Amino acid sequence: MIEPIVRPRRKNPLLRTRLPTSPPHARSRASHGFTRAAAEGRFMLQRCGACGTFCYPARDACPECLSADLVFADAPRRGTLLSETTLHIPADVHFRERAPWRIGLVAMECGPRLVTHLHADCEEGRPVVMSFQLDKSGQAVAFAHPERETPNMADDRQWREMTADPKFRRVLVTNGRSIVGQEMVAALKAAGASIVFVGIAEPWKPFRGEDVLRALEGVEIVPLDIGDEKSVADLAADIGGKVDILVNTAEHVRSGGLLDRQGTSVVRDEIDQSYLGFVHLAQAFGPAMRMRGADGVNSAVAWVNILSVYALANWPVFGAYSASQAACLSLSHCLRAELRPGGVKVVNVFTGPLDVEWFQTVPPPKVAPRAVATAIVSALKRGLEDVFVGDVAEDIRQRLAANPKAVERELGA
Amino acid sequence: MQNSIRTPYDRVVMAVPVTIPYVRYSIESAQWWIGRALKALVDGAGITPRDIDGFCVSSFTAGLDSGISLTQHFGLCVRWIDTIPLGGASAIAALRRAARAVQAGDARIVACVAGDTNHVDSFRYTLENFSRFNQDAVYPYGAGGANASFALIARNYMRTFGARREDFGKIAVAQRSNALRNPDALMKAPLTLEQYMSARPIADPIHLFDCVMPCAGAEAFLVMSEDVAASLKRPAAKILSTIERHNAFGDDPVQVRGGWAVDVDELYAMAGVKPDDLDFVQTYDDYPVISMMQFEDLGFCRKGEGPDFVRQHDLTIDGTFPHNTSGGQLSVGQAGAGGAYLGVVEALRQVLGQAGPTQVRDARIGLASGFGMINYDRGLASGAAILAGPGS
């Protein structure tokens, strides 16, 4: 039975902030199959193409038949907790300061045995449901959940180390003028965020939804124009030490590619608003977040980018926009690496065209802004890193996995 | 009793048991410790380094050096060499390989050595770099070495077979009482069952006195023919039989037995003795539960009867079942791969009558076993040997 976590009190500024530490991060190359699975919230094990055996840990040959045809495949999640132990004196700094810490050995119904972190409600001899999670080092670990939902399940101490749950956390949503931004605020409040700071550029200009936003309790409108380095720095100086989750809802969408545009001013705008805006935010807020990765219940945990799925494959109808998104995607991997020592996740949410005015001429299916917000909160609660929202994004993901060249030709047709 | 089809180790013997006394931490290198052991072997045998023509070494902390680099380091010119990375099963494996080399004439005098240093950060380095499965699927869980893995095994064993902590405690307490007679043991203070029971938990049900203390040290022995031993005028022990088995019973959901159980009949058949004939037993005691498992798998009782066996026997030097007479790793310390050799070298001393304060009276035949390499969820390597003194 999990005790619900309590809202943290105001931080004592005289106390030293506990610095983040990483659990052991070294992995074999094959083992990163689990990293991929964890990033997307899938449960995958290696399965032998020749004899069908599931195996674990990651191997380079099947232990039944020695075939090298081992592929990561979605696997049944159920198993039984065979044995458990509570670590009181772990050797490693990260776990020592989190002790007691509970782990166990699970026999999967599909065969292999997994050493795993345990949710507190898992009982020895009872069925469990497995997932792979990204731990504070950013690498995949196995995690056992009780078979059925239990009270205050998400507040489990060990589970919360794996997730970026918004409950009792303080969030900056960078653009409150957009519908996505406003939906984001509502979803985060519903998920228990204690404060949502909402960035508004040029706040004296009224905008649709402003009244609703201002009426929400625990929502604070702050001046922020991410294209303006000073504006970003000023806000960071004010609230940078209390941003636990940053959701970049910057939205700068213009149609057009290369040859039908005159000059570079539109392209420059796209780069300023999307790419340089990201740079400004990262430089202003990233360092403090990285320092605060172990700062209690409301430690810094996640940075969320909303990216067009066309960051992965250029859609010439929005060709320059696609390129600006690709630049942001590349930069997100840099940010991910640089935030990793703090245990702060970088969540990339890929969407197809949104159901907003800038995609007016694009035929459906389009993604409802609320669906993006819902997906982001779900990703934070589950501790995911790569999320595809909507049918178009999922379609592109699958087609890229099958044949990227086909995607290029077909998007350019 | 079944007959063995294996070739006996006729006229092959072990001699010159060497222990370089352990220290908790050392600023010296593994090479330094191995060098001290080689020097003690040479001095003990009355030979020169040039007389050693076979070299077998085990170490976790020798860095980039395997046996071949060490030949140049120590000025050895050998015609037979082996580097054995089997952890706690290294000594049995070394003995087996060296004995066959001598028997076949591939080497005349083989030095078998294990040595490890223990810098303040050695243990962590060994943990981090133990094996790929360990790195991928155990170490990231905060396991902190083997404690967590053996906790999972011990807990399952307790539940399945009704072992209690007191039973494990009896093993540890008896070994401490043995260790108090061994001047080289790192643990100098008596241990009571009450102290054992009230020790701080490390990883339930593993508590402090279930764990070995990592330390620096070296152990060694020589393998040669009976004739060479006689010419050197050194007492020598016969190798009656040996077994070795790796990755056995992989389908057992949790480890409840080791590879010994596969080959135990062969062990006694080749030796031509029964478990009752043994005067002492040196098990591999990285945790008491593993010693208890060996009592079963090495034929002293049936599977599941380990707890009762322990309750019914006195495991001290003068007891009904002298066990880990030096104090074992639990009380002497675990000098890396030297831990594999500790029981084997002590067994050699016992059958030679050279064990001094820990000598079992009239010990003629004894058993030593090894266990090692908890790669993922279980120990993979196992082995055992039965030795006999010169008079038997």
Chai-1 contact restraints between the chains, C-beta under 6 A:
chainA,res_idxA,chainB,res_idxB,connection_type,confidence,min_distance_angstrom,max_distance_angstrom,comment,restraint_id
A,P23,B,P140,contact,1.0,0.0,6.0,A-B,restraint_1
A,P24,B,Y139,contact,1.0,0.0,6.0,A-B,restraint_2
A,P24,B,P140,contact,1.0,0.0,6.0,A-B,restraint_3
A,A26,B,Q135,contact,1.0,0.0,6.0,A-B,restraint_4
A,R27,B,D136,contact,1.0,0.0,6.0,A-B,restraint_5
A,S28,B,R132,contact,1.0,0.0,6.0,A-B,restraint_6
A,S28,B,D136,contact,1.0,0.0,6.0,A-B,restraint_7
A,S31,B,D136,contact,1.0,0.0,6.0,A-B,restraint_8
A,P57,B,F133,contact,1.0,0.0,6.0,A-B,restraint_9
A,P57,B,D136,contact,1.0,0.0,6.0,A-B,restraint_10
A,P57,B,A137,contact,1.0,0.0,6.0,A-B,restraint_11
A,A58,B,D136,contact,1.0,0.0,6.0,A-B,restraint_12
A,L82,B,P253,contact,1.0,0.0,6.0,A-B,restraint_13
A,L82,B,V254,contact,1.0,0.0,6.0,A-B,restraint_14
A,S83,B,L152,contact,1.0,0.0,6.0,A-B,restraint_15
A,S83,B,R155,contact,1.0,0.0,6.0,A-B,restraint_16
A,S83,B,N156,contact,1.0,0.0,6.0,A-B,restraint_17
A,S83,B,V254,contact,1.0,0.0,6.0,A-B,restraint_18
A,T85,B,A148,contact,1.0,0.0,6.0,A-B,restraint_19
A,T85,B,A151,contact,1.0,0.0,6.0,A-B,restraint_20
A,T85,B,L152,contact,1.0,0.0,6.0,A-B,restraint_21
A,T85,B,A203,contact,1.0,0.0,6.0,A-B,restraint_22
A,T85,B,D204,contact,1.0,0.0,6.0,A-B,restraint_23
A,T86,B,D204,contact,1.0,0.0,6.0,A-B,restraint_24
A,L87,B,G142,contact,1.0,0.0,6.0,A-B,restraint_25
A,L87,B,A148,contact,1.0,0.0,6.0,A-B,restraint_26
A,L87,B,A203,contact,1.0,0.0,6.0,A-B,restraint_27
A,H88,B,P201,contact,1.0,0.0,6.0,A-B,restraint_28
A,H88,B,I202,contact,1.0,0.0,6.0,A-B,restraint_29
A,I89,B,I202,contact,1.0,0.0,6.0,A-B,restraint_30
A,P90,B,G142,contact,1.0,0.0,6.0,A-B,restraint_31
A,P90,B,G144,contact,1.0,0.0,6.0,A-B,restraint_32
A,A91,B,G144,contact,1.0,0.0,6.0,A-B,restraint_33
A,A91,B,G145,contact,1.0,0.0,6.0,A-B,restraint_34
A,F95,B,G142,contact,1.0,0.0,6.0,A-B,restraint_35
A,W101,B,G142,contact,1.0,0.0,6.0,A-B,restraint_36
A,I103,B,Y141,contact,1.0,0.0,6.0,A-B,restraint_37
A,L105,B,L152,contact,1.0,0.0,6.0,A-B,restraint_38
A,A107,B,P253,contact,1.0,0.0,6.0,A-B,restraint_39
A,R113,B,D377,contact,1.0,0.0,6.0,A-B,restraint_40
A,V115,B,A137,contact,1.0,0.0,6.0,A-B,restraint_41
A,V115,B,V138,contact,1.0,0.0,6.0,A-B,restraint_42
A,V115,B,Y141,contact,1.0,0.0,6.0,A-B,restraint_43
A,V141,B,P140,contact,1.0,0.0,6.0,A-B,restraint_44
